């Protein structure tokens, strides 16, 4: 369930920024060096996209992927 929410958020973000950049899905795909179907699938929230491919698409619209880990909690003595 959480994975679907994450992909839905990513899909909406990619579509929004692609449109703000004035790009069609085909133009974005060409700039990223991927097929149009990949951009379409990403914008529809398909979760089987490769990370490398996703990063190529995100770079076209100047979006960086950030991974956060939980901070280490030291118990108080």
Backbone as XML, in Angstrom:
<?xml version="1.0"?>
<chain id="A" units="angstrom">
  <residue number="1" name="UNK">
    <atom name="N" x="0.824" y="-1.198" z="0.000"/>
    <atom name="CA" x="0.000" y="0.000" z="0.000"/>
    <atom name="C" x="0.866" y="1.258" z="0.000"/>
  </residue>
  <residue number="2" name="UNK">
    <atom name="N" x="1.887" y="1.320" z="0.860"/>
    <atom name="CA" x="2.762" y="2.485" z="0.926"/>
    <atom name="C" x="3.514" y="2.662" z="-0.380"/>
  </residue>
  <residue number="3" name="UNK">
    <atom name="N" x="3.864" y="1.533" z="-1.030"/>
    <atom name="CA" x="4.584" y="1.604" z="-2.299"/>
    <atom name="C" x="3.712" y="2.250" z="-3.373"/>
  </residue>
  <residue number="4" name="UNK">
    <atom name="N" x="2.424" y="1.935" z="-3.382"/>
    <atom name="CA" x="1.517" y="2.519" z="-4.362"/>
    <atom name="C" x="1.385" y="4.021" z="-4.140"/>
  </residue>
  <residue number="5" name="UNK">
    <atom name="N" x="1.313" y="4.463" z="-2.890"/>
    <atom name="CA" x="1.201" y="5.891" z="-2.595"/>
    <atom name="C" x="2.450" y="6.626" z="-3.057"/>
  </residue>
  <residue number="6" name="UNK">
    <atom name="N" x="3.606" y="6.035" z="-2.809"/>
    <atom name="CA" x="4.876" y="6.630" z="-3.224"/>
    <atom name="C" x="4.923" y="6.786" z="-4.741"/>
  </residue>
  <residue number="7" name="UNK">
    <atom name="N" x="4.504" y="5.737" z="-5.471"/>
    <atom name="CA" x="4.526" y="5.804" z="-6.937"/>
    <atom name="C" x="3.488" y="6.785" z="-7.465"/>
  </residue>
  <residue number="8" name="UNK">
    <atom name="N" x="2.333" y="6.867" z="-6.815"/>
    <atom name="CA" x="1.319" y="7.834" z="-7.240"/>
    <atom name="C" x="1.848" y="9.253" z="-7.078"/>
  </residue>
  <residue number="9" name="UNK">
    <atom name="N" x="2.507" y="9.521" z="-5.971"/>
    <atom name="CA" x="3.091" y="10.844" z="-5.734"/>
    <atom name="C" x="4.162" y="11.143" z="-6.777"/>
  </residue>
  <residue number="10" name="UNK">
    <atom name="N" x="5.021" y="10.172" z="-7.048"/>
    <atom name="CA" x="6.073" y="10.358" z="-8.054"/>
    <atom name="C" x="5.458" y="10.593" z="-9.428"/>
  </residue>
  <residue number="11" name="UNK">
    <atom name="N" x="4.445" y="9.806" z="-9.773"/>
    <atom name="CA" x="3.794" y="9.932" z="-11.080"/>
    <atom name="C" x="3.210" y="11.328" z="-11.277"/>
  </residue>
  <residue number="12" name="UNK">
    <atom name="N" x="2.509" y="11.822" z="-10.266"/>
    <atom name="CA" x="1.911" y="13.158" z="-10.361"/>
    <atom name="C" x="2.978" y="14.237" z="-10.444"/>
  </residue>
  <residue number="13" name="UNK">
    <atom name="N" x="4.046" y="14.066" z="-9.709"/>
    <atom name="CA" x="5.138" y="15.047" z="-9.719"/>
    <atom name="C" x="5.811" y="15.096" z="-11.082"/>
  </residue>
  <residue number="14" name="UNK">
    <atom name="N" x="6.087" y="13.944" z="-11.648"/>
    <atom name="CA" x="6.726" y="13.887" z="-12.974"/>
    <atom name="C" x="5.826" y="14.531" z="-14.017"/>
  </residue>
  <residue number="15" name="UNK">
    <atom name="N" x="4.559" y="14.178" z="-14.009"/>
    <atom name="CA" x="3.636" y="14.731" z="-14.996"/>
    <atom name="C" x="3.520" y="16.254" z="-14.847"/>
  </residue>
  <residue number="16" name="UNK">
    <atom name="N" x="3.405" y="16.724" z="-13.622"/>
    <atom name="CA" x="3.282" y="18.164" z="-13.371"/>
    <atom name="C" x="4.499" y="18.915" z="-13.895"/>
  </residue>
  <residue number="17" name="UNK">
    <atom name="N" x="5.680" y="18.428" z="-13.572"/>
    <atom name="CA" x="6.901" y="19.136" z="-13.975"/>
    <atom name="C" x="7.200" y="18.988" z="-15.465"/>
  </residue>
  <residue number="18" name="UNK">
    <atom name="N" x="6.783" y="17.878" z="-16.062"/>
    <atom name="CA" x="6.925" y="17.734" z="-17.512"/>
    <atom name="C" x="6.082" y="18.794" z="-18.213"/>
  </residue>
  <residue number="19" name="UNK">
    <atom name="N" x="4.854" y="18.952" z="-17.748"/>
    <atom name="CA" x="3.956" y="19.938" z="-18.356"/>
    <atom name="C" x="4.448" y="21.365" z="-18.112"/>
  </residue>
  <residue number="20" name="UNK">
    <atom name="N" x="4.960" y="21.629" z="-16.892"/>
    <atom name="CA" x="5.521" y="22.957" z="-16.606"/>
    <atom name="C" x="6.699" y="23.275" z="-17.517"/>
  </residue>
  <residue number="21" name="UNK">
    <atom name="N" x="7.442" y="22.232" z="-17.888"/>
    <atom name="CA" x="8.589" y="22.409" z="-18.791"/>
    <atom name="C" x="8.145" y="22.531" z="-20.246"/>
  </residue>
  <residue number="22" name="UNK">
    <atom name="N" x="6.846" y="22.336" z="-20.497"/>
    <atom name="CA" x="6.317" y="22.453" z="-21.852"/>
    <atom name="C" x="6.681" y="21.277" z="-22.741"/>
  </residue>
  <residue number="23" name="UNK">
    <atom name="N" x="6.876" y="20.107" z="-22.126"/>
    <atom name="CA" x="7.286" y="18.928" z="-22.883"/>
    <atom name="C" x="6.135" y="17.946" z="-23.033"/>
  </residue>
  <residue number="24" name="UNK">
    <atom name="N" x="6.077" y="17.306" z="-24.191"/>
    <atom name="CA" x="5.166" y="16.183" z="-24.364"/>
    <atom name="C" x="5.862" y="14.943" z="-23.818"/>
  </residue>
  <residue number="25" name="UNK">
    <atom name="N" x="5.114" y="13.866" z="-23.686"/>
    <atom name="CA" x="5.728" y="12.617" z="-23.240"/>
    <atom name="C" x="6.794" y="12.146" z="-24.226"/>
  </residue>
  <residue number="26" name="UNK">
    <atom name="N" x="6.532" y="12.324" z="-25.507"/>
    <atom name="CA" x="7.497" y="11.916" z="-26.543"/>
    <atom name="C" x="8.775" y="12.744" z="-26.443"/>
  </residue>
  <residue number="27" name="UNK">
    <atom name="N" x="8.621" y="14.064" z="-26.277"/>
    <atom name="CA" x="9.798" y="14.930" z="-26.155"/>
    <atom name="C" x="10.621" y="14.574" z="-24.919"/>
  </residue>
  <residue number="28" name="UNK">
    <atom name="N" x="9.929" y="14.336" z="-23.820"/>
    <atom name="CA" x="10.627" y="13.974" z="-22.592"/>
    <atom name="C" x="11.368" y="12.649" z="-22.762"/>
  </residue>
  <residue number="29" name="UNK">
    <atom name="N" x="10.706" y="11.695" z="-23.373"/>
    <atom name="CA" x="11.332" y="10.393" z="-23.610"/>
    <atom name="C" x="12.580" y="10.537" z="-24.471"/>
  </residue>
  <residue number="30" name="UNK">
    <atom name="N" x="12.488" y="11.332" z="-25.524"/>
    <atom name="CA" x="13.640" y="11.543" z="-26.406"/>
    <atom name="C" x="14.805" y="12.192" z="-25.661"/>
  </residue>
  <residue number="31" name="UNK">
    <atom name="N" x="14.505" y="13.193" z="-24.835"/>
    <atom name="CA" x="15.558" y="13.859" z="-24.072"/>
    <atom name="C" x="16.201" y="12.928" z="-23.048"/>
  </residue>
  <residue number="32" name="UNK">
    <atom name="N" x="15.410" y="12.012" z="-22.501"/>
    <atom name="CA" x="15.919" y="11.074" z="-21.501"/>
    <atom name="C" x="16.570" y="9.849" z="-22.134"/>
  </residue>
  <residue number="33" name="UNK">
    <atom name="N" x="16.343" y="9.667" z="-23.425"/>
    <atom name="CA" x="16.894" y="8.492" z="-24.104"/>
    <atom name="C" x="16.150" y="7.206" z="-23.772"/>
  </residue>
  <residue number="34" name="UNK">
    <atom name="N" x="14.836" y="7.343" z="-23.549"/>
    <atom name="CA" x="14.001" y="6.176" z="-23.247"/>
    <atom name="C" x="12.800" y="6.176" z="-24.187"/>
  </residue>
  <residue number="35" name="UNK">
    <atom name="N" x="12.059" y="5.098" z="-24.185"/>
    <atom name="CA" x="10.864" y="5.014" z="-25.018"/>
    <atom name="C" x="9.706" y="5.805" z="-24.424"/>
  </residue>
  <residue number="36" name="UNK">
    <atom name="N" x="8.803" y="6.249" z="-25.288"/>
    <atom name="CA" x="7.631" y="7.009" z="-24.846"/>
    <atom name="C" x="6.791" y="6.216" z="-23.853"/>
  </residue>
  <residue number="37" name="UNK">
    <atom name="N" x="6.712" y="4.917" z="-24.060"/>
    <atom name="CA" x="5.915" y="4.066" z="-23.180"/>
    <atom name="C" x="6.437" y="4.120" z="-21.745"/>
  </residue>
  <residue number="38" name="UNK">
    <atom name="N" x="7.734" y="4.270" z="-21.580"/>
    <atom name="CA" x="8.324" y="4.327" z="-20.237"/>
    <atom name="C" x="7.816" y="5.566" z="-19.503"/>
  </residue>
  <residue number="39" name="UNK">
    <atom name="N" x="7.791" y="6.704" z="-20.189"/>
    <atom name="CA" x="7.291" y="7.936" z="-19.574"/>
    <atom name="C" x="5.805" y="7.788" z="-19.265"/>
  </residue>
  <residue number="40" name="UNK">
    <atom name="N" x="5.065" y="7.241" z="-20.198"/>
    <atom name="CA" x="3.623" y="7.013" z="-19.988"/>
    <atom name="C" x="3.405" y="6.126" z="-18.760"/>
  </residue>
  <residue number="41" name="UNK">
    <atom name="N" x="4.132" y="5.014" z="-18.701"/>
    <atom name="CA" x="3.985" y="4.090" z="-17.578"/>
    <atom name="C" x="4.343" y="4.747" z="-16.250"/>
  </residue>
  <residue number="42" name="UNK">
    <atom name="N" x="5.409" y="5.530" z="-16.238"/>
    <atom name="CA" x="5.818" y="6.213" z="-15.010"/>
    <atom name="C" x="4.725" y="7.179" z="-14.553"/>
  </residue>
  <residue number="43" name="UNK">
    <atom name="N" x="4.174" y="7.926" z="-15.480"/>
    <atom name="CA" x="3.122" y="8.885" z="-15.135"/>
    <atom name="C" x="1.820" y="8.195" z="-14.714"/>
  </residue>
  <residue number="44" name="UNK">
    <atom name="N" x="1.665" y="6.941" z="-15.055"/>
    <atom name="CA" x="0.484" y="6.176" z="-14.636"/>
    <atom name="C" x="0.750" y="5.417" z="-13.334"/>
  </residue>
  <residue number="45" name="UNK">
    <atom name="N" x="1.964" y="5.552" z="-12.794"/>
    <atom name="CA" x="2.272" y="4.933" z="-11.510"/>
    <atom name="C" x="2.710" y="3.486" z="-11.574"/>
  </residue>
  <residue number="46" name="UNK">
    <atom name="N" x="3.130" y="3.035" z="-12.744"/>
    <atom name="CA" x="3.605" y="1.659" z="-12.879"/>
    <atom name="C" x="4.867" y="1.486" z="-12.040"/>
  </residue>
  <residue number="47" name="UNK">
    <atom name="N" x="4.907" y="0.451" z="-11.229"/>
    <atom name="CA" x="6.002" y="0.329" z="-10.265"/>
    <atom name="C" x="7.158" y="-0.552" z="-10.731"/>
  </residue>
  <residue number="48" name="UNK">
    <atom name="N" x="7.141" y="-0.996" z="-11.972"/>
    <atom name="CA" x="8.202" y="-1.878" z="-12.448"/>
    <atom name="C" x="9.285" y="-1.159" z="-13.234"/>
  </residue>
  <residue number="49" name="UNK">
    <atom name="N" x="9.378" y="0.143" z="-13.097"/>
    <atom name="CA" x="10.398" y="0.903" z="-13.810"/>
    <atom name="C" x="11.756" y="0.718" z="-13.118"/>
  </residue>
  <residue number="50" name="UNK">
    <atom name="N" x="12.802" y="0.642" z="-13.897"/>
    <atom name="CA" x="14.158" y="0.519" z="-13.345"/>
    <atom name="C" x="14.588" y="1.862" z="-12.766"/>
  </residue>
  <residue number="51" name="UNK">
    <atom name="N" x="15.341" y="1.802" z="-11.704"/>
    <atom name="CA" x="15.807" y="3.030" z="-11.053"/>
    <atom name="C" x="16.653" y="3.847" z="-12.019"/>
  </residue>
  <residue number="52" name="UNK">
    <atom name="N" x="17.523" y="3.206" z="-12.765"/>
    <atom name="CA" x="18.378" y="3.907" z="-13.729"/>
    <atom name="C" x="17.540" y="4.676" z="-14.756"/>
  </residue>
  <residue number="53" name="UNK">
    <atom name="N" x="16.490" y="4.047" z="-15.229"/>
    <atom name="CA" x="15.597" y="4.680" z="-16.201"/>
    <atom name="C" x="14.842" y="5.841" z="-15.570"/>
  </residue>
  <residue number="54" name="UNK">
    <atom name="N" x="14.364" y="5.641" z="-14.363"/>
    <atom name="CA" x="13.649" y="6.695" z="-13.660"/>
    <atom name="C" x="14.553" y="7.918" z="-13.456"/>
  </residue>
  <residue number="55" name="UNK">
    <atom name="N" x="15.808" y="7.674" z="-13.109"/>
    <atom name="CA" x="16.741" y="8.781" z="-12.895"/>
    <atom name="C" x="16.985" y="9.564" z="-14.180"/>
  </residue>
  <residue number="56" name="UNK">
    <atom name="N" x="17.027" y="8.882" z="-15.320"/>
    <atom name="CA" x="17.194" y="9.569" z="-16.610"/>
    <atom name="C" x="16.017" y="10.516" z="-16.862"/>
  </residue>
  <residue number="57" name="UNK">
    <atom name="N" x="14.814" y="10.031" z="-16.585"/>
    <atom name="CA" x="13.609" y="10.841" z="-16.789"/>
    <atom name="C" x="13.595" y="12.030" z="-15.830"/>
  </residue>
  <residue number="58" name="UNK">
    <atom name="N" x="13.897" y="11.763" z="-14.570"/>
    <atom name="CA" x="13.900" y="12.841" z="-13.572"/>
    <atom name="C" x="14.926" y="13.913" z="-13.891"/>
  </residue>
  <residue number="59" name="UNK">
    <atom name="N" x="16.057" y="13.516" z="-14.444"/>
    <atom name="CA" x="17.100" y="14.504" z="-14.753"/>
    <atom name="C" x="16.649" y="15.488" z="-15.827"/>
  </residue>
  <residue number="60" name="UNK">
    <atom name="N" x="15.783" y="15.061" z="-16.728"/>
    <atom name="CA" x="15.276" y="15.949" z="-17.781"/>
    <atom name="C" x="14.499" y="17.121" z="-17.182"/>
  </residue>
  <residue number="61" name="UNK">
    <atom name="N" x="13.797" y="16.870" z="-16.086"/>
    <atom name="CA" x="12.990" y="17.924" z="-15.463"/>
    <atom name="C" x="13.619" y="18.420" z="-14.152"/>
  </residue>
  <residue number="62" name="UNK">
    <atom name="N" x="14.922" y="18.170" z="-14.030"/>
    <atom name="CA" x="15.715" y="18.677" z="-12.902"/>
    <atom name="C" x="15.179" y="18.257" z="-11.532"/>
  </residue>
  <residue number="63" name="UNK">
    <atom name="N" x="14.783" y="17.011" z="-11.417"/>
    <atom name="CA" x="14.349" y="16.467" z="-10.135"/>
    <atom name="C" x="15.386" y="15.450" z="-9.684"/>
  </residue>
  <residue number="64" name="UNK">
    <atom name="N" x="15.813" y="15.584" z="-8.448"/>
    <atom name="CA" x="16.775" y="14.644" z="-7.877"/>
    <atom name="C" x="16.057" y="13.707" z="-6.920"/>
  </residue>
  <residue number="65" name="UNK">
    <atom name="N" x="16.484" y="12.481" z="-6.907"/>
    <atom name="CA" x="15.935" y="11.495" z="-5.992"/>
    <atom name="C" x="16.788" y="11.494" z="-4.738"/>
  </residue>
  <residue number="66" name="UNK">
    <atom name="N" x="16.131" y="11.592" z="-3.601"/>
    <atom name="CA" x="16.839" y="11.614" z="-2.329"/>
    <atom name="C" x="16.352" y="10.452" z="-1.480"/>
  </residue>
  <residue number="67" name="UNK">
    <atom name="N" x="17.291" y="9.754" z="-0.888"/>
    <atom name="CA" x="16.945" y="8.638" z="-0.015"/>
    <atom name="C" x="17.309" y="9.031" z="1.401"/>
  </residue>
  <residue number="68" name="UNK">
    <atom name="N" x="16.352" y="8.905" z="2.276"/>
    <atom name="CA" x="16.574" y="9.242" z="3.676"/>
    <atom name="C" x="16.473" y="7.972" z="4.508"/>
  </residue>
  <residue number="69" name="UNK">
    <atom name="N" x="17.357" y="7.889" z="5.472"/>
    <atom name="CA" x="17.293" y="6.768" z="6.393"/>
    <atom name="C" x="16.920" y="7.297" z="7.770"/>
  </residue>
  <residue number="70" name="UNK">
    <atom name="N" x="16.328" y="6.459" z="8.582"/>
    <atom name="CA" x="16.004" y="6.913" z="9.940"/>
    <atom name="C" x="17.293" y="7.285" z="10.680"/>
  </residue>
  <residue number="71" name="UNK">
    <atom name="N" x="17.206" y="8.303" z="11.487"/>
    <atom name="CA" x="18.391" y="8.682" z="12.259"/>
    <atom name="C" x="18.549" y="7.717" z="13.408"/>
  </residue>
  <residue number="72" name="UNK">
    <atom name="N" x="19.775" y="7.532" z="13.760"/>
    <atom name="CA" x="20.060" y="6.610" z="14.863"/>
    <atom name="C" x="19.654" y="7.272" z="16.166"/>
  </residue>
  <residue number="73" name="UNK">
    <atom name="N" x="18.901" y="6.545" z="16.941"/>
    <atom name="CA" x="18.441" y="7.059" z="18.225"/>
    <atom name="C" x="19.267" y="6.396" z="19.326"/>
  </residue>
  <residue number="74" name="UNK">
    <atom name="N" x="19.921" y="7.233" z="20.119"/>
    <atom name="CA" x="20.725" y="6.716" z="21.228"/>
    <atom name="C" x="19.878" y="6.841" z="22.488"/>
  </residue>
  <residue number="75" name="UNK">
    <atom name="N" x="19.647" y="5.703" z="23.166"/>
    <atom name="CA" x="18.829" y="5.774" z="24.384"/>
    <atom name="C" x="19.511" y="6.599" z="25.464"/>
  </residue>
  <residue number="76" name="UNK">
    <atom name="N" x="18.706" y="7.342" z="26.195"/>
    <atom name="CA" x="19.236" y="8.147" z="27.301"/>
    <atom name="C" x="19.562" y="7.233" z="28.473"/>
  </residue>
  <residue number="77" name="UNK">
    <atom name="N" x="20.681" y="7.521" z="29.127"/>
    <atom name="CA" x="21.092" y="6.693" z="30.283"/>
    <atom name="C" x="20.403" y="7.152" z="31.555"/>
  </residue>
</chain>
